[in-house]
């Protein structure tokens, strides 16, 4: 006996309007006179005929078209029906598949849905997205997506010829749609076909997808993220480490322009190094290096230079190379430009095995309008604000997340945790925090909406950042959270329980601007700008600052650092060594953008490689050697890092010698009597008999001289160090008589063995 369904039910299935196709499709028990039989229905849009197969019993049951040529059903008079298959005839072709609508058990529980609705499901990426799994002994992929305002959602992909009629999803609570598709697995390409309530269709990449096609293609790819890690010792050490008391010097890298496969390898140079050379062009002549190739080439380079961390410009998936990664379309997807998720995991694993931490730039402030992405995801303003005065950055052409919506906050919080969990990263640098915190950021009068108190502060964004940092440090002690925040917003790097935003560190944009302005001036005029050098100490301990010379300072017509320096070529390099030495002895952690370490002359070109050819010339080799020595000195002296954020770690010797453009100061170690003395001469005029006060008598060894001949300097110095003399100075009982080299920085340390 055939059981039919109503025309309305048929129409809702055929026109993709049913919120729960399981009500119609799949297997359904029928009770008659105490006996159970089953009716099986299947909507097969391209089928000419179909049969139900019981593979264990080797039985087939023909299905009949019911009121529609492609909606088939049959009744099977048996007490139990499990794991049946469908034999489908489509023209001259036949195939046998498991029926996805036979697998009713959802992967998401009511508790999952509840946590997500209140914004507290910190592992929601384990439930939403595409996950290879097994139901009732059958392998397949479970798909789930949040689209609360959609009329219908289907999974489309190679497995159904991108036909949204075949795998219609079922709506659970809070607008989550789910479907298990049997017999597909890792490597399948897919998207979601989202239909709104007026019938408009959107093809969307998976917001929680783990892999995506190489641009310009935009399909998501099923990936299990399986990888065998070998960094247990690193993670255990990190968990018991306080970064505020550790040396942190970061090499900021854009993977797409550090080096391409087209680089040639020249003969060895006199110092024994081999350096890649590439031709600079608007577009790279060769392909990108893969994550695994970068592991083999970038990691030894970073280790040689002595940096403690690499910071990667965003490696989340993004459509346009020229955005450098800052317009993210796939938040849970590492960019396929350089390989697979497992390839990036290998790179990070290798970094950890070489004692290098990995920081990833993270972009929760805005996202692009690309049609395959988050914008207008379910036919409504789901992830973004509906009001463009709150939901759009017109200058950037991007949309702003709605931080007041629980599920959106959950999406972002879980995403940050995801990178620590699945990729073992050691920190995030949160991009454009100021744009998040201020409602009137880059907006004219009348183009923004005040908060409930009439102010310009984005209270929801501030709450989001506090909650973000509270959660990531709770789960992963010892990691870093760094804010690129350019305003005077208070307590950015103070704990959340004190009302702060909870970041580990904040980029010191004031120091950066003051120092670049100062070093751009001819030394003749520097005596009139001594305050530019000294002012940063007035506020140095108000936040946990990181001193950053980043990619932003070498783009958009600004030139590179070397060419910002005044004077002839010798003075340019000397000035740059001065800047770096002052940076590394000044309180605060350090970040330096790639190419700055060897004095790249050209402005950074994101389409081409660094100017590796410069390293054929001695001044660039010598600057690179100086940076390596500076990094190794920095890491070897706790006085230079263990009290970066306390007045007790810093003391001026003399900051008032503006006539000579000289400053001198002491850095002090925590829980130790060790200290370091730094003297900076910011003019090309040497001072052969310059006295500075010191707190202890003895021999002060010259542990670094930026004017050393090995670094390309004039080799003027103090023959390895100087003994103290007694002094009747009102503050200092002892002095050392130094020869200050031109445009030079001296770093000295009391030698207890002399």
Number of C-alpha atoms within 10 A of each C-alpha: 8 11 13 15 12 9 12 9 14 19 13 15 21 18 11 22 20 22 20 18 21 21 13 19 21 21 26 16 18 16 10 8 5 6 11 14 17 20 20 25 28 24 24 20 15 15 18 16 20 27 22 26 20 16 13 9 8 7 10 17 16 16 22 19 18 19 13 14 15 19 22 24 27 24 22 22 15 11 12 10 17 12 17 19 18 22 21 20 17 15 10 6 8 13 10 14 14 19 23 23 24 22 20 14 11 17 19 18 12 13 10 16 19 14 16 23 18 13 20 18 21 20 18 22 22 15 20 22 22 30 24 19 18 14 18 9 8 14 16 20 24 23 25 29 23 25 22 19 19 25 20 28 34 25 28 23 20 11 16 13 9 19 17 23 20 22 25 29 29 24 25 19 15 16 17 21 26 27 27 31 25 22 16 16 20 15 13 16 21 26 24 27 24 23 24 19 13 9 15 12 18 20 24 24 26 32 24 23 26 25 29 29 18 17 15 9 10 24 24 28 23 24 22 18 16 10 13 10 13 13 17 12 10 17 19 11 10 17 13 10 14 13 18 19 17 17 23 21 24 26 25 24 21 19 24 23 19 21 25 23 15 17 16 14 11 13 11 11 14 9 8 8 11 14 18 19 20 22 15 17 12 10 11 21 17 14 13 20 21 21 24 20 16 20 20 13 13 20 21 14 12 19 17 16 20 22 27 23 25 27 23 20 21 27 25 23 26 31 22 14 14 12 12 19 23 25 27 27 27 27 29 25 25 26 27 21 21 21 18 22 24 19 20 22 23 20 23 27 25 20 24 23 15 16 16 22 26 25 26 23 22 26 22 25 23 24 27 22 16 16 15 23 23 25 23 18 26 27 21 16 17 21 23 25 20 16 11 15 18 21 20 22 20 12 8 12 12 19 24 23 26 22 25 14 17 15 22 19 26 25 23 21 25 25 21 24 22 21 21 19 14 13 22 21 23 25 25 24 25 20 21 18 22 18 20 25 22 22 23 21 15 13 16 8 7 9 12 19 17 16 14 10 8 8 13 16 19 22 19 17 23 19 17 19 27 20 16 23 22 17 16 21 17 10 14 18 16 21 23 24 23 26 27 21 21 15 14 8 13 12 18 29 21 19 16 18 10 9 13 18 25 24 27 25 25 26 26 25 18 15 24 18 13 17 18 17 15 21 22 18 15 12 21 11 12 21 16 12 16 21 15 18 21 16 14 18 16 8 11 21 15 16 21 24 26 26 23 25 25 18 19 11 19 20 15 10 9 13 16 20 25 23 19 19 23 17 17 9 13 13 18 21 27 29 30 24 28 24 22 21 26 21 20 20 24 22 28 30 29 25 23 21 21 23 25 25 21 22 25 22 18 17 21 26 20 21 19 21 29 26 23 21 17 18 22 17 10 16 21 22 21 21 25 21 19 26 23 19 17 23 22 16 17 21 19 12 18 23 26 30 28 23 22 30 20 15 15 12 19 23 15 15 19 15 17 15 12 16 10 18 23 23 23 21 21 24 27 24 21 19 10 9 8 14 20 21 28 22 24 23 22 28 24 16 15 18 16 15 11 12 16 19 22 23 15 13 16 20 20 23 20 20 15 20 28 32 24 18 12 17 24 21 23 17 16 18 22 17 10 13 20 19 17 21 16 13 14 9 10 6 11 15 16 20 23 22 17 19 18 25 27 26 28 31 29 26 24 22 20 24 13 10 6 9
